[in-house]
């Protein structure tokens, strides 16, 4: 998430500008294409180790990517560190729920919450 703050949020400002919606869609498609195989491997490994219980991995990945997109919006809006930390905690709980994992087993790290 920290890399998205390039040049004091310039990258996110460009992505979320109404005139650049097509760029945003393409960027998130590329992110999805890049992260999906990695997330699939992580989820499959978690299922084998009985850490996760997921009935359909592609749906879980869609939910996780949607949660991460929500966090990127918080960065774009230049959310205060306190509120961003709260959103990160909510995202962790949502991802835990998506994966049916133990409470407090998922951690998202940024400079805001280190």
N, C-alpha and C positions, 0 to 999 in steps of 0.2 A: 504493500500500500504506500510505503514511503516514496517509492520511485514515481508514483503518480503525482507527487507534489512538485515535480520538476519546474524550476523557474517560478517558485512561489504560486503554484497552482495553474500556471499558464496552460499546460497540457489539458488539464481537466476543464478549464474554462472553454478551450477550443472544442473539446468533445461535446460538452453539454450545451453549447450555443445552438439555438434552434436551427440555424442555417447549416449546422454540421451534423444533423441527425444521421445522415447516411454514413458519415465517417464513424460515428459512434457505433452504429449497427455493425459495420465491417470490423471495427476494432474488437468489439465484444465477441463476434463470431470467431475471429482469430484467437482470442484468448480462450474461448471455449474449445476450439480445435486443439490448442496446445495443452490445456489443462485436463481435458477429458481422459486421455490415456493414462496420465499420471494419477488422477483421482480414481480411475477404475482399478489400477494396480494397488493403490492404497486401500481402497474399500475391499477388494478381493482378499488382500492380506489380512485385513482386520476381521473379515468373516472367518477365514481359516483359523485365526487365533482366538476366535469367539469373543472378539472385542466389539464387533458390529453385527447387527442383524438387519439385513436389507433384502427385501423380496425382489426388487427390480432396480439394479444399479443405475441404468440411464436416468431414471426418474430422480433418484437420490442426487445424482450429479447435477441435473437441472435445478433442483432446489438449492443446492450448495452454491452454484454459480449465480443464482438469483439473489441469494443472501449477500454474496460478495459484491454484486453490482450495487446493492443497497448501500453497502459500506463505501463504495467509491463515490456515490452521490453525497454522502456525508462529508467526504473530503472536498468535493467540489464546492459544497455550500460553506466550506471553511468553518465547520462545526467546532465549537469550543472543545478543548481536550477532555473536559469532564463529560460532556454529552457524547463525544466520540468514544470514550472509554465505556460508557453505558451501552452504546450501540454495539460495540465489539462484544461485550458480555452477552447481550441478547443474541447476537449472531452465533456465538459459541454454543449457547443453549439450543438454538434452533438447529444447528448442525448436529449437535448431540442427539436431538430428537429425531432428526432425519435418519441418522445412522443407528438409532436405538443403542447408543453407547452409554457408558456410565456418566453420571453427573460429574462435571468439572474435568472431563477427560480430553476435551478439545480446547486448544489455546491458540489465539490469533495474536501475534506480536507486531507492534508498530513502535515507532519512537514515542508516540503519545502515551503508551501504557507500559513502558519498560521501567 
